[in-house]
Amino acid sequence: MVSFASDARVDVAVTQNFATPIDNAVNTMDFDGGTFGTGGGTNVCPTTGANSTNCPPMSLADNQNAAGVTAAGGTGSPITKVVIYFTDGLMNTIQDTLPCTNNPPSGTLYNFGGQDTGTAFDFFDPNGNFQGSSDHYPNDDYSAIYGCGGSSSCTCSPSGCSGSCGSGLTCSGGHTYVPLSATLSCQGVTTFHSQQSGTQVTFTRSAITAEAQYRAVTTANTMRQESPFVTYFYVIGLGNAVNGSTATKQFLNTVANDPSGPSLYGCGTGAYPPTTNCYNPNLPQGLFVIVPDCPSTACTTELNQAFQTIAAAIRLRLSL
């Protein structure tokens, strides 16, 4: 079990005894933060070392599956690799090493994004070392320099931005930020590397979200082509934030590579990109299931049905 919000972590490593540990881990989760649900794209997630525990969650899951293959005896065993991706919204956070001109020094790893709408976005510490305190999952955001318009005299609080913050820009809610003159903010950086375009792109909320989605699908497609054992993706979209957005359904269908997407959500068939294609018949197909009525009295029943549908599909795959 790999969980994610503003950062990601392996809660339960691959093991034969997983039901109770996963139940316990879910019961202690605090559902808060951004949606760092993506993969590394072309950035390799190391299998050892410091970054092996804080890289993107799809990549963490891929590492866990690889460990499971090794534990099962490698290429000589009948193995099916599966990822079940469970989310209540868009992916909106990516991870890169940024050359900040202040402290932290050049070459520091950051997660950034965290918003689905508006102009604001945040920076998060994937290691939990900068601010020295924890938010709900489990590391606090620590820089609002771009979410407040990039002004060095701007300070954010739960009520919004104050000072010379620019017009029409607000902080993300629910957090208190340190002043931007403090050593915790990343300064001197105005762009990030887009794997999608191959160029440096100016920090904007929408550009980060688009990059997060590109890296997610790129990672999923790479995992679907691994040798000798491909990975099959099963995706659950929870709630109206998913069900009420055609664009979100198209995207999550692309992550799953569900063949029903083109007819259900008006997207194309073929290789990704272009981003209008949500099913590639040349790659292993998965399944995208929506649980629309959460929270409500129907949520538990619908969620159980979704898990049973996916379980049946996995059992069929195991029997082939």
C-alpha positions as CSV (number, residue, x, y, z in Angstrom):
1,M,0.0,0.0,0.0
2,V,1.4,3.4,-1.2
3,S,-0.5,6.5,0.0
4,F,-0.1,10.1,-1.2
5,A,-1.2,13.6,-0.6
6,S,1.3,16.4,-0.6
7,D,4.0,13.7,-0.6
8,A,4.0,9.9,-0.8
9,R,5.0,7.0,1.3
10,V,5.0,3.2,1.4
11,D,2.6,2.3,4.2
12,V,2.7,-1.5,3.8
13,A,5.5,-3.1,1.7
14,V,4.8,-6.1,-0.6
15,T,4.2,-9.1,1.6
16,Q,2.0,-12.2,1.6
17,N,0.3,-11.0,4.8
18,F,-1.2,-7.7,3.9
19,A,-4.9,-7.5,4.8
20,T,-4.7,-6.5,8.4
21,P,-1.6,-4.2,8.0
22,I,-3.5,-2.4,5.2
23,D,-6.7,-2.1,7.3
24,N,-4.6,-0.7,10.2
25,A,-2.8,1.8,7.9
26,V,-6.0,3.1,6.4
27,N,-7.6,3.5,9.8
28,T,-4.8,5.9,10.9
29,M,-4.8,8.0,7.7
30,D,-5.7,11.7,7.8
31,F,-7.1,12.7,4.5
32,D,-5.6,16.1,3.7
33,G,-3.1,17.7,1.4
34,G,-2.5,18.0,-2.4
35,T,-2.7,15.1,-4.8
36,F,0.8,13.9,-5.5
37,G,-0.5,10.8,-7.3
38,T,1.7,11.0,-10.3
39,G,4.7,9.0,-11.5
40,G,8.2,10.3,-12.3
41,G,7.7,10.2,-16.0
42,T,11.2,9.9,-17.4
43,N,12.7,10.7,-14.0
44,V,13.9,7.4,-12.6
45,C,12.8,6.6,-9.0
46,P,15.8,4.9,-7.4
47,T,15.3,1.5,-5.7
48,T,17.8,2.4,-2.9
49,G,19.0,5.5,-1.2
50,A,17.2,8.5,0.3
51,N,15.0,9.3,-2.7
52,S,13.7,5.7,-2.9
53,T,11.3,6.5,0.0
54,N,10.0,9.8,-1.2
55,C,9.7,9.7,-5.0
56,P,6.3,9.7,-6.8
57,P,3.8,7.1,-5.7
58,M,3.3,5.3,-9.0
59,S,7.1,4.9,-9.1
60,L,7.1,3.7,-5.5
61,A,4.5,1.1,-6.5
62,D,6.6,0.0,-9.4
63,N,9.5,-0.6,-7.1
64,Q,7.3,-2.6,-4.7
65,N,6.1,-4.8,-7.6
66,A,9.7,-5.3,-8.7
67,A,10.5,-6.4,-5.1
68,G,7.6,-8.8,-5.2
69,V,8.8,-10.3,-8.4
70,T,12.2,-10.9,-7.0
71,A,10.8,-12.4,-3.8
72,A,8.6,-14.7,-5.9
73,G,11.6,-16.2,-7.7
74,G,11.9,-13.9,-10.7
75,T,11.3,-14.9,-14.2
76,G,10.6,-18.6,-13.4
77,S,7.3,-18.0,-11.6
78,P,3.8,-17.2,-13.1
79,I,3.5,-13.6,-12.0
80,T,0.8,-10.9,-12.6
81,K,1.7,-7.3,-11.6
82,V,-1.2,-5.0,-10.7
83,V,-1.6,-1.5,-9.5
84,I,-5.0,-0.3,-8.1
85,Y,-5.0,3.5,-8.2
86,F,-7.6,5.1,-5.9
87,T,-8.2,8.8,-6.0
88,D,-10.9,11.4,-5.3
89,G,-9.6,14.0,-7.8
90,L,-7.0,15.2,-10.2
91,M,-3.3,14.8,-9.9
92,N,-1.9,18.2,-9.2
93,T,1.6,17.8,-7.7
94,I,4.9,17.0,-9.3
95,Q,8.4,16.5,-7.9
96,D,11.7,18.1,-9.2
97,T,15.1,19.2,-8.0
98,L,15.1,23.0,-8.2
99,P,18.2,25.3,-8.1
100,C,17.1,27.7,-5.4
101,T,19.4,30.7,-4.8
102,N,18.9,30.9,-1.1
103,N,18.7,28.2,1.7
104,P,17.8,25.4,0.9
105,P,20.8,25.3,-1.5
106,S,20.8,24.6,-5.2
107,G,19.7,21.1,-6.1
108,T,17.0,20.6,-3.5
109,L,14.1,18.2,-4.0
110,Y,10.6,19.7,-3.9
111,N,7.1,18.6,-4.4
112,F,5.0,21.5,-5.9
113,G,1.4,22.1,-6.9
114,G,-1.5,21.0,-4.7
115,Q,-4.4,22.8,-6.2
116,D,-7.0,21.9,-8.9
117,T,-8.4,25.3,-9.6
118,G,-7.4,29.0,-9.4
119,T,-3.9,30.4,-9.6
120,A,-2.3,29.5,-6.3
121,F,0.0,26.5,-5.7
122,D,2.3,25.4,-3.0
123,F,5.7,23.9,-2.3
124,F,6.0,20.8,-0.1
125,D,9.0,19.1,1.5
126,P,9.1,15.4,0.4
127,N,11.4,14.7,3.4
128,G,9.8,16.7,6.2
129,N,13.1,18.4,7.1
130,F,12.6,22.1,6.4
131,Q,9.9,23.4,8.6
132,G,10.4,21.1,11.6
133,S,6.7,20.5,12.1
134,S,4.1,18.4,10.6
135,D,0.8,18.9,8.9
136,H,-1.8,16.1,8.4
137,Y,0.1,14.2,5.8
138,P,2.7,14.3,7.4
139,N,4.9,17.2,6.2
140,D,4.0,20.9,6.2
141,D,4.0,23.2,3.2
142,Y,6.8,25.7,3.6
143,S,6.9,28.2,0.8
144,A,4.1,30.4,-0.7
145,I,6.4,32.5,-2.9
146,Y,4.6,31.6,-6.1
147,G,1.1,31.1,-4.6
148,C,1.3,34.7,-3.5
149,G,2.5,36.1,-6.7
150,G,6.2,35.7,-6.3
151,S,6.7,38.8,-4.1
152,S,9.5,38.7,-1.5
153,S,7.4,41.0,0.8
154,C,4.3,38.7,0.7
155,T,3.2,36.7,3.7
156,C,0.4,34.1,3.6
157,S,-2.0,33.0,6.3
158,P,-5.3,31.0,6.3
159,S,-7.2,34.2,5.5
160,G,-5.2,34.9,2.4
161,C,-2.2,36.9,1.2
162,S,-1.1,40.2,2.8
163,G,1.6,42.7,1.8
164,S,2.7,43.2,-1.8
165,C,1.3,40.0,-3.2
166,G,0.0,41.0,-6.5
167,S,-3.7,41.3,-7.6
168,G,-6.2,38.5,-7.7
169,L,-3.9,35.8,-6.2
170,T,-4.8,33.9,-3.0
171,C,-3.1,31.3,-0.8
172,S,-4.4,27.8,-0.6
173,G,-6.7,27.5,2.5
174,G,-6.0,26.0,5.9
175,H,-2.3,26.6,6.3
176,T,-0.1,29.4,7.8
177,Y,3.0,30.1,5.8
178,V,6.3,31.5,6.9
179,P,7.3,35.0,5.7
180,L,9.0,34.8,2.3
181,S,12.1,36.5,3.6
182,A,12.8,33.5,5.8
183,T,15.3,30.8,4.8
184,L,12.6,28.2,4.2
185,S,11.3,29.6,0.9
186,C,12.8,28.7,-2.5
187,Q,13.9,31.9,-4.2
188,G,15.4,32.8,-7.5
189,V,13.6,30.1,-9.5
190,T,10.8,31.0,-11.9
191,T,10.5,28.0,-14.2
192,F,10.5,24.2,-14.0
193,H,11.4,21.6,-16.6
194,S,8.4,20.2,-18.5
195,Q,8.9,16.6,-19.7
196,Q,5.9,17.1,-21.9
197,S,7.4,20.0,-23.9
198,G,11.1,19.3,-23.2
199,T,11.5,23.0,-22.2
200,Q,11.6,25.2,-19.2
201,V,8.0,26.4,-18.3
202,T,6.9,29.3,-16.2
203,F,5.4,28.2,-12.8
204,T,1.6,28.3,-13.1
205,R,-1.0,26.2,-11.3
206,S,-2.4,25.0,-14.6
207,A,1.0,24.1,-16.1
208,I,1.9,22.0,-13.0
209,T,-1.4,20.1,-13.2
210,A,-0.9,19.4,-16.9
211,E,2.6,18.2,-16.3
212,A,1.4,16.0,-13.4
213,Q,-1.1,14.3,-15.7
214,Y,1.5,13.8,-18.4
215,R,4.0,12.2,-16.0
216,A,1.3,9.9,-14.6
217,V,0.3,8.5,-18.0
218,T,3.9,8.3,-19.2
219,T,4.8,6.3,-16.1
220,A,1.7,4.0,-16.4
221,N,2.5,3.3,-20.0
222,T,6.1,2.5,-19.2
223,M,4.9,0.1,-16.5
224,R,2.5,-1.5,-19.0
225,Q,5.5,-2.4,-21.2
226,E,7.9,-3.7,-18.6
227,S,9.6,-7.1,-19.3
228,P,9.1,-9.9,-18.6
229,F,6.0,-9.0,-16.6
230,V,3.8,-6.0,-17.6
231,T,1.7,-4.1,-15.1
232,Y,-2.1,-3.8,-15.3
233,F,-3.8,-0.7,-14.0
234,Y,-7.2,-0.6,-12.2
235,V,-8.4,2.9,-11.3
236,I,-11.2,3.9,-8.9
237,G,-12.5,7.5,-9.1
238,L,-14.3,8.5,-5.9
239,G,-17.0,11.1,-5.6
240,N,-18.5,13.9,-7.7
241,A,-15.2,15.7,-8.2
242,V,-14.4,12.8,-10.6
243,N,-17.9,12.0,-11.8
244,G,-18.8,15.6,-12.5
245,S,-15.8,16.3,-14.7
246,T,-15.5,14.8,-18.2
247,A,-11.9,15.9,-18.4
248,T,-11.1,14.1,-15.2
249,K,-12.8,10.9,-16.3
250,Q,-10.9,11.1,-19.6
251,F,-7.6,11.4,-17.8
252,L,-8.2,8.6,-15.3
253,N,-9.4,6.4,-18.1
254,T,-6.1,7.0,-19.8
255,V,-4.2,6.0,-16.7
256,A,-6.2,2.8,-16.6
257,N,-6.1,2.3,-20.4
258,D,-9.8,1.2,-20.3
259,P,-11.1,0.4,-23.8
260,S,-14.6,1.8,-22.9
261,G,-13.2,5.3,-22.5
262,P,-13.6,6.6,-26.1
263,S,-17.3,5.7,-26.2
264,L,-18.1,6.7,-22.6
265,Y,-16.1,9.9,-22.3
266,G,-15.7,11.2,-25.8
267,C,-11.9,10.6,-26.1
268,G,-9.8,9.0,-28.8
269,T,-8.2,5.7,-29.5
270,G,-4.5,5.5,-30.1
271,A,-1.1,6.4,-28.6
272,Y,-0.8,8.9,-25.8
273,P,0.1,11.8,-26.4
274,P,-2.0,13.4,-28.0
275,T,-3.8,13.9,-24.7
276,T,-7.2,13.4,-26.5
277,N,-6.5,9.7,-26.7
278,C,-7.5,7.7,-23.6
279,Y,-7.2,4.1,-24.9
280,N,-4.2,2.5,-26.6
281,P,-5.1,-0.9,-28.0
282,N,-1.5,-1.8,-28.3
283,L,-0.9,-1.7,-24.5
284,P,-2.4,-4.0,-21.8
285,Q,-5.9,-2.8,-21.0
286,G,-7.1,-2.1,-17.5
287,L,-10.4,-0.9,-15.9
288,F,-11.7,2.5,-14.7
289,V,-14.5,2.4,-12.2
290,I,-16.4,5.4,-10.8
291,V,-17.9,5.5,-7.3
292,P,-20.1,8.6,-7.8
293,D,-22.1,9.0,-4.6
294,C,-19.5,9.7,-2.0
295,P,-20.1,11.0,0.6
296,S,-23.7,9.7,0.9
297,T,-25.6,6.7,2.2
298,A,-24.9,4.9,-1.1
299,C,-21.2,5.3,-0.9
300,T,-20.3,2.1,1.0
301,T,-22.4,-0.1,-1.3
302,E,-21.0,1.5,-4.4
303,L,-17.4,1.3,-3.2
304,N,-17.8,-2.4,-2.3
305,Q,-19.2,-3.1,-5.8
306,A,-16.2,-1.3,-7.3
307,F,-13.7,-3.3,-5.4
308,Q,-15.5,-6.6,-6.2
309,T,-15.6,-5.7,-9.9
310,I,-11.8,-5.0,-9.8
311,A,-11.2,-8.2,-7.8
312,A,-13.1,-10.3,-10.3
313,A,-11.0,-8.7,-13.2
314,I,-7.8,-9.5,-11.3
315,R,-8.8,-13.1,-10.6
316,L,-9.6,-13.5,-14.3
317,R,-6.2,-12.1,-15.2
318,L,-4.5,-14.5,-12.7
319,S,-6.3,-17.5,-14.2
320,L,-5.1,-16.8,-17.8
